[in-house]
């Protein structure tokens, strides 16, 4: 058995893919990776083919499509040359193209197809996506979802998949956290040491609830000025100007750090280390990967009551929960965190211990390996 793991967006997703690939290798799986142009090894010894330019910011759509097709053709050659018997895919970027090649590889090269579902359907769904996602899921020998509720959710969208779906959770990111002194981190970011700092970190998408967070903060600022919001990340298929306008309408620009850009890996530690609590006001999410980094940095969380979060964010234990898409509830949860500042470090430690105990990569690799070996 020889496995090829695909990750067309490794620059974003490498914490997951690299951790899984290394754990599989450590458990005895002969595995290689086909990824994007991410160059850093991150201490992972698995062989990588760097093919896709999917996440390159200065490449036009036509060139990306040409590269995408060319990369899949090269994967076909790798499958033949390296004797690949299991193809493990995760992302559906251009669903008609993905289906065409995955179908070709399975039928021509007789590979077993394993599909990990990070997003059941893309949040920027195109008119053709549901059709081709269905085809890919039906083509797959096994489908991995990463949260219990997604077993029901995927079956509510696509019929007759239940016999091939398995729940294997998203592993932790403990090795990627580099917690440093809070005051030093705030010096680097230019944040006052006497503020209570909330952090929203990551790509800004419509389903992330940043607009709700800004409105909740505007309400809080009417009562107190010792809370400081940091929003750090790039905007992905969303309206940045709409957020800029909202910030000005709410008159809070001078009260927040609005750092809208791709945050390089070597800067991530400053943002998490500077924070008192992390805020996840999402209106939808398929899996809990985002919460893993919060607890890797031993930070308490304020999060929406989405199943992917409530699995780990326990009220008054590891954080505070807000109703989905509810500004008042989000405000109340943030204020709870503020009023319980003395307990936040303990909550972060509990969150860290929880994911360490439940989401070890060695355990996850064994479950994935069983699917590779299944007849």
C-alpha positions in Angstrom: 0.0 0.0 0.0 1.3 3.4 -1.0 -0.6 6.6 -0.3 -0.7 10.0 -2.0 -2.3 12.8 0.1 -3.4 15.8 -1.8 -3.6 19.4 -0.4 -4.1 22.1 -3.0 -4.0 24.8 -0.3 -1.2 23.6 1.9 -0.1 27.2 2.7 -3.4 27.5 4.6 -4.1 23.9 5.6 -0.6 22.6 6.3 -1.1 22.3 10.0 -3.6 19.6 9.3 -2.1 17.9 6.3 1.5 17.9 7.6 0.4 16.6 11.0 -1.7 13.8 9.5 1.0 12.8 7.0 3.7 12.7 9.6 1.6 10.7 12.0 0.7 8.2 9.2 4.3 7.9 8.3 5.3 7.3 11.9 2.7 4.6 12.1 4.2 2.7 9.2 2.2 4.1 6.2 4.2 4.7 3.0 2.9 8.1 2.2 3.8 11.1 -0.1 2.1 14.4 -0.6 1.1 16.5 -3.6 0.7 20.1 -2.4 0.8 23.7 -3.5 3.9 25.9 -3.6 4.5 26.0 0.2 8.2 25.6 0.7 8.6 25.2 4.4 9.1 21.7 5.7 7.8 22.4 9.2 9.8 19.5 10.5 7.9 16.9 8.4 9.9 14.2 6.7 7.3 13.1 4.2 8.2 13.5 0.5 6.3 16.4 -1.2 5.5 17.2 -4.8 4.9 21.0 -5.1 2.5 21.5 -7.9 -0.6 23.7 -7.4 -0.6 27.5 -7.4 -4.1 27.7 -5.9 -3.3 30.0 -3.1 -0.9 32.4 -4.9 -2.3 35.9 -4.7 -0.7 37.4 -7.8 -1.8 34.8 -10.3 -4.9 35.3 -12.5 -7.8 32.9 -12.8 -6.9 31.6 -16.2 -3.3 30.8 -15.2 -4.6 29.2 -12.0 -7.0 26.9 -14.0 -4.2 26.0 -16.5 -1.9 25.2 -13.5 -4.7 23.2 -11.8 -5.2 21.0 -14.8 -1.5 20.6 -15.3 -1.0 19.7 -11.7 -3.6 16.9 -11.9 -1.9 15.6 -15.0 1.4 15.4 -13.1 -0.4 13.6 -10.3 -1.5 11.0 -12.8 2.1 10.4 -13.7 3.1 10.2 -10.0 0.4 7.7 -9.3 1.8 5.5 -12.1 5.5 6.0 -11.4 5.4 5.7 -7.6 2.9 2.8 -7.5 0.2 4.8 -5.6 -2.7 2.5 -4.5 -4.6 5.0 -2.2 -5.4 8.6 -3.2 -6.5 10.7 -0.2 -8.1 14.0 -1.2 -9.4 16.8 0.9 -10.4 19.9 -1.1 -12.7 20.4 -4.0 -11.4 23.7 -5.6 -12.8 23.5 -9.1 -15.4 20.7 -8.7 -15.9 19.7 -12.4 -12.1 19.5 -12.9 -11.6 17.7 -9.5 -14.3 15.1 -10.4 -12.9 14.6 -13.9 -9.4 13.7 -12.7 -10.4 11.8 -9.6 -12.8 9.6 -11.7 -10.0 9.1 -14.2 -7.5 8.1 -11.6 -9.8 5.6 -9.9 -10.9 3.9 -13.1 -7.6 4.0 -15.0 -5.2 3.5 -12.2 -7.5 1.5 -9.9 -6.6 3.6 -6.8 -8.7 3.6 -3.7 -10.2 7.1 -3.2 -10.5 8.4 0.4 -12.1 11.9 0.8 -11.7 14.0 3.9 -14.5 16.6 4.1 -13.4 19.8 5.6 -16.4 21.7 4.0 -19.3 19.6 2.9 -20.1 22.3 0.3 -18.0 25.5 -0.3 -19.3 28.6 1.5 -19.0 30.4 -1.9 -20.9 27.7 -3.6 -21.2 27.9 -7.4 -24.3 26.6 -9.3 -22.4 23.4 -10.3 -20.8 22.5 -7.0 -23.6 20.5 -5.5 -23.8 18.2 -8.5 -20.0 17.6 -8.7 -19.5 17.2 -4.9 -22.2 14.6 -5.0 -20.3 12.8 -7.9 -17.1 12.9 -5.9 -18.7 11.6 -2.7 -20.3 8.8 -4.6 -17.0 8.0 -6.3 -15.2 7.8 -3.0 -14.6 4.5 -1.3 -14.6 6.1 2.2 -15.6 9.6 3.3 -14.2 11.2 6.5 -16.1 13.9 8.3 -14.6 15.6 11.3 -17.5 16.3 13.6 -20.4 14.2 14.7 -23.1 16.5 13.4 -21.6 16.4 9.9 -22.7 12.7 9.7 -26.3 13.9 9.7 -25.6 17.1 7.8 -23.9 15.4 4.8 -26.7 12.8 4.6 -29.3 15.5 4.7 -27.7 17.1 1.5 -26.6 13.9 -0.3 -28.5 10.6 -0.1 -27.2 7.1 0.2 -23.7 7.9 1.5 -24.2 6.6 5.1 -22.4 3.3 4.5 -19.2 4.9 3.5 -19.0 7.9 6.0 -16.8 7.7 9.0 -16.3 10.3 11.8 -12.6 10.9 12.5 -12.0 14.2 14.4 -9.6 17.0 13.4 -6.4 16.6 15.3 -4.9 19.3 17.6 -2.3 21.9 16.7 -0.2 21.8 19.9 3.1 21.6 18.1 2.4 24.8 16.2 1.7 27.0 19.2 4.6 29.2 20.4 3.3 31.1 23.4 5.5 34.0 24.4 5.3 36.7 27.1 2.1 38.7 26.8 3.7 42.1 27.4 6.4 41.4 24.8 3.8 40.3 22.3 1.8 43.5 22.9 5.0 45.6 22.5 5.5 44.1 19.0 1.9 44.7 18.0 1.7 48.2 19.6 -1.1 47.2 22.0 -1.5 48.8 25.4 -0.7 46.5 28.3 -3.6 47.8 30.4 -6.3 46.7 27.9 -8.5 43.6 28.0 -7.7 42.2 24.5 -10.1 40.2 22.4 -8.7 38.4 19.3 -10.5 37.4 16.1 -7.8 35.7 14.0 -8.0 34.1 10.5 -9.6 34.5 7.1 -12.6 36.9 7.1 -15.5 35.3 5.4 -19.2 36.0 5.4 -19.9 33.0 7.7 -17.3 34.2 10.3 -19.6 36.8 11.9 -17.1 39.7 11.9 -19.9 42.2 11.3 -21.7 40.8 14.4 -18.5 41.2 16.4 -18.0 44.8 15.4 -21.6 45.7 16.4 -21.2 43.9 19.7 -18.0 45.8 20.4 -19.7 49.2 19.5 -22.3 48.5 22.2 -19.6 47.5 24.7 -17.6 50.7 24.0 -20.6 52.8 25.0 -20.1 51.4 28.6 -16.3 51.0 28.9 -13.1 51.8 27.1 -10.6 49.3 28.6 -11.5 46.6 26.1 -9.6 46.3 22.8 -10.5 44.3 19.8 -7.9 42.9 17.4 -9.1 41.5 14.0 -6.2 40.0 12.1 -6.4 38.1 8.8 -7.1 38.5 5.1 -10.6 38.9 3.5 -11.6 35.8 1.5 -14.4 36.2 -1.1 -16.1 38.9 1.1 -16.7 42.6 0.9 -13.8 44.4 2.8 -15.3 47.8 2.0 -18.5 46.8 3.7 -16.6 46.1 6.9 -14.6 49.4 6.5 -17.9 51.3 6.2 -19.4 49.6 9.2 -16.4 50.4 11.3 -16.8 54.1 10.4 -20.5 54.1 10.9 -20.0 52.6 14.4 -17.2 55.1 15.1 -14.9 52.4 16.5 -11.9 52.6 14.2 -9.6 54.2 16.9 -10.7 51.5 19.4 -9.7 48.4 17.4 -6.7 47.0 15.7 -7.9 46.2 12.1 -5.0 44.3 10.7 -6.4 43.0 7.4 -3.7 41.0 5.5 -2.3 37.6 5.3 -0.5 37.0 8.6 2.8 35.2 8.1 3.4 32.1 10.3 6.2 33.8 12.2 3.8 36.5 13.4 0.9 34.3 14.6 2.5 33.9 18.0 2.3 37.6 18.7 -1.4 37.8 18.1 -2.4 34.8 20.2 0.1 35.6 23.0 -1.2 39.2 23.2 -4.8 38.1 23.7 -6.8 37.6 26.8 -9.6 35.7 25.0 -10.3 34.6 21.4 -13.6 35.3 19.8 -15.3 33.0 17.2 -18.7 34.6 16.3 -19.2 32.3 13.3 -22.7 31.8 11.8 -21.7 28.5 10.3 -18.7 26.1 10.4 -18.3 22.4 9.4 -15.5 21.4 11.7 -13.6 22.6 14.7 -10.1 23.1 13.4 -10.2 26.8 14.2 -10.7 26.1 17.9 -7.7 23.8 18.0 -5.2 26.7 17.6 -7.1 28.7 20.3 -6.6 26.0 22.8 -3.1 25.2 21.6 -2.2 28.7 22.8 -4.1 28.1 26.1 -6.6 30.8 25.5 -10.2 30.8 26.6 -12.8 31.2 23.8 -16.0 33.1 23.2 -17.8 31.2 20.5 -21.1 30.7 18.8 -23.3 27.7 19.8 -22.3 25.7 16.7 -21.9 22.0 17.3 -18.3 22.1 16.0 -17.5 24.6 18.9 -19.7 23.3 21.7 -17.8 20.0 21.5 -14.9 21.8 23.2 -16.1 25.2 24.4 -17.8 24.4 27.7 -19.7 27.3 29.4 -17.8 28.6 32.4 -15.2 25.8 32.0 -13.2 26.5 28.8 -15.0 29.6 27.6 -18.4 31.2 27.0 -21.1 30.6 24.3 -23.3 33.0 22.4 -26.4 32.3 20.4 -25.8 32.1 16.6 -26.2 35.4 14.7 -27.2 37.3 17.8 -25.3 40.6 18.6 -26.8 40.9 22.1 -25.9 37.4 23.0 -22.4 37.8 21.7 -22.0 41.0 23.7 -23.2 39.3 26.8 -20.7 36.4 26.3 -17.8 38.9 25.8 -18.9 40.7 29.0 -18.9 37.4 30.9 -15.4 36.8 29.8 -14.4 40.3 30.9 -16.1 40.0 34.3 -14.3 36.7 34.9 -10.8 37.8 33.9 -9.2 36.0 36.8 -10.4 32.6 35.5 -9.5 32.9 31.8 -6.0 31.4 32.2 -7.4 28.4 33.9 -10.0 28.0 31.2 -7.4 28.1 28.5 -5.4 25.5 30.3 -8.5 23.2 30.5 -9.1 23.7 26.8 -5.5 22.8 26.1 -5.7 19.6 28.2 -9.1 18.7 26.6 -7.8 18.7 23.0 -4.5 17.1 24.0 -6.4 14.2 25.5 -9.0 13.7 22.8 -7.3 14.8 19.6 -3.9 13.1 19.4 -2.6 12.6 15.9 -1.3 9.0 16.6 -4.9 8.0 17.4 -6.3 9.7 14.4 -3.7 8.2 12.1 -4.6 4.7 13.2 -8.3 5.3 12.3 -7.4 6.7 8.9 -5.0 3.9 8.3 -7.8 1.4 8.9 -9.7 3.0 6.0 -6.7 2.7 3.7 -6.5 -1.0 4.5 -10.2 -1.8 4.4 -11.3 -4.1 1.5 
